[in-house]
């Protein structure tokens, strides 16, 4: 199958979905451009800070993307390109976009509060606390998975301690150096834009030139050479600091600048795919469908049966519960105008779907190489991001030459790593919010808490409760974390859909578009978690297997209780409408 046809056809369908289905959702829920947003009403210079739509979209998109739309489709490609593509397109337009847009809308209409608070207003205090525990556990898994992915693209070794050699080692060192310099650049950008009031357009041009400069420097000078475990420790310290600093210092500027890298990555990918098609090499070697059970693989791909593995493995490229936490955790507090909600949430989700489609094209192009390489680690193909970079850069090389392909490979790995860093400290900040909310009485802030709870709600202490277990789990490697993270993340999506559905019904707005997505995601994710629990207790048992099994059991129990609470709320709403 020609990959250019796959990409162009998918982009057309996603654009139509944004215009028609996204527009219909906005009308159904009643988006009001003249309504004052929480960012203006509660502006505090720390978390509630109005942001220009391009800046906020950069933050939101960078935060939700991470490595998800690259990891998921590449790992799920073992089932064939057709089921992967169908799930990305159908899931993104009718499930993921609805989930993200709904979560942001509900949060903005509730003073920028989290989905936990939305649940509190609709289903009560107990349901809120259960959701906060669930969300917190999921975010710990997010930190574990994404920190492991970053460390695997920075380190001189992989999670198992195997040394990275050759061109892959040089790429890892360059990526690490450029990423560190990128953080410094972002801080300077934030100071100039938010404290020295530099014109955004001027600052953006200088910022982009700065990115070009640090990339050129990092490709030729990379003195930072550390192991996987060393980077895990450094990342833990970094997210501890980054998640408690005001958003204007690092979060907004870093995410805005990183969005340029993402747009560059997607632009280069489109050129590569179309160019390869023109040269006659642009086709996918992946079978259209390989069967309902994943064939034996060399350790890179998903395992198990198509249901539920496909829908768990591909999260961020179709629907992801983490998005609802970003929407209601940081993005809702920065919305300048309600008209921005559709492009920032629904639009970002569909762009992420496009990135997932690009990932399908990338793995399809190098499918034969991956299948015939006996030792992926020795070849430097240690993770889906490196597979993605290999596919796109090889396509570029067909018409621009090997030198361009080598540079593109390093830049693509860098771009993915930057997005993972973005998701990392966003997830840590969100987990801190949730942990603090657990110990705060209704109507109070964490600053009003007394006694032993005052220690627990301290921003640094609350962040430590996320960073320590997250980094410890991440030390085991992303391949051991990803299945559990995927199931927890997708179950969080189901609960997010339930929460917004109940809230919309409570305020008298159309919520029927949530029924099918939330039922489907509940069935998929609980099935997957039960499989995980059985596998952990029947396979080789070690400390981390037990930890993951316990987390899976807690997630299932919490999900069932919250589902029952949600159903009761929806039934009560239905009866109230019938009586009226």
Secondary structure, 3 states (H helix, E strand, C coil): CEHHHHHHHHHHHHHHHHHHHHHHHHHHHCCCCCCCCHHHHCCCCCCCCCECHHHHHHHHHHHHHCCHHHHHHHHHHHHCHHHHHHHHHHHHHHHHHHHHHHHHHHHHCCCCCCHHHHHHHHHCHHHHHHHHHHHHHHHHHHHHHHHHHHHHHHCCECCCCCECCHHHHHHHHHHHHHHHHHHHHHHHHHHHHHCCCCCHHHHHHHHHHHHHHHHHHHHHCCCCCCCHHHHHHHHHHHHHHHCCCCCCCCHHHHHHHHHHHHHHHHHHHHHHHHHHHHCCCCECCCCCCCCCECCCCCCCCCCCEHHHHHHHHCCCCCCCHHHHHHHHHHHCCCECCCCHHHHHHHHHHHHHHHHHHHHHHHHHHCHHHHHHCCCCCCCCCCCHHHHHHHHHHHHHHHHHCHHHHHHHHHHHHHHHHHHHHHHHHHHHHHHHHHHHHHCCCCCCCHHHCCCHHHHHCCHHHHHHHHHHHHHHHHCCCHHHHHHHHHHHHHHHHHHHHHHHHHHHHHCCCCCHHHHHHHHHHHHHHHHHHHHHHHHHHHCCCCHHHHHHHHHHHHHHHHHHHHHHHHHHHHHHHHHHHHHC
